[in-house]
């Protein structure tokens, strides 16, 4: 009998391996979850990358070098400069050049962005709860542990 993923993808034959099916399942699930989050953030005028930068700046509570923000992002943002420029145009951050090292630019969250994030916080938590409401806390902790193990292995 075909797996649920095979049915969703309308895949005629079996997967080449259980590892392939697992990876495709993670990718498919991640895409579905991300699309719902992106839709919510669009209601507030932000992309996922823009939200991620603002979340990092809020959490740090002080100005940060652009490249350090890029390193902390959930999704890899090869064009952090573009995301920063978009946030500048939205007047949600400030940016300035380091006096000691002209190659380094600092960014800082503005009060307007702090206010926007406060408006997003609860709807986003509600969305996360709705997306995972049929999974037990025990299973979620197991999933987190499995995903951490995979990420750790991918670093090596």
Secondary structure as the mmCIF struct_conf table of DSSP 4:
data_model
#
loop_
_struct_conf.conf_type_id
_struct_conf.id
_struct_conf.beg_label_comp_id
_struct_conf.beg_label_asym_id
_struct_conf.beg_label_seq_id
_struct_conf.end_label_comp_id
_struct_conf.end_label_asym_id
_struct_conf.end_label_seq_id
HELX_RH_AL_P HELX_RH_AL_P1 UNK A 4 UNK A 9
TURN_TY1_P TURN_TY1_P1 UNK A 10 UNK A 10
BEND BEND1 UNK A 12 UNK A 13
HELX_LH_PP_P HELX_LH_PP_P1 UNK A 14 UNK A 15
BEND BEND2 UNK A 16 UNK A 16
HELX_RH_AL_P HELX_RH_AL_P2 UNK A 18 UNK A 43
TURN_TY1_P TURN_TY1_P2 UNK A 44 UNK A 45
HELX_RH_AL_P HELX_RH_AL_P3 UNK A 48 UNK A 60
BEND BEND3 UNK A 62 UNK A 62
STRN STRN1 UNK A 64 UNK A 65
HELX_RH_AL_P HELX_RH_AL_P4 UNK A 66 UNK A 72
BEND BEND4 UNK A 74 UNK A 75
TURN_TY1_P TURN_TY1_P3 UNK A 78 UNK A 79
HELX_RH_AL_P HELX_RH_AL_P5 UNK A 80 UNK A 89
TURN_TY1_P TURN_TY1_P4 UNK A 90 UNK A 91
STRN STRN2 UNK A 93 UNK A 97
BEND BEND5 UNK A 99 UNK A 100
TURN_TY1_P TURN_TY1_P5 UNK A 102 UNK A 103
STRN STRN3 UNK A 105 UNK A 109
HELX_RH_AL_P HELX_RH_AL_P6 UNK A 111 UNK A 131
TURN_TY1_P TURN_TY1_P6 UNK A 132 UNK A 134
BEND BEND6 UNK A 135 UNK A 135
HELX_RH_AL_P HELX_RH_AL_P7 UNK A 137 UNK A 155
#
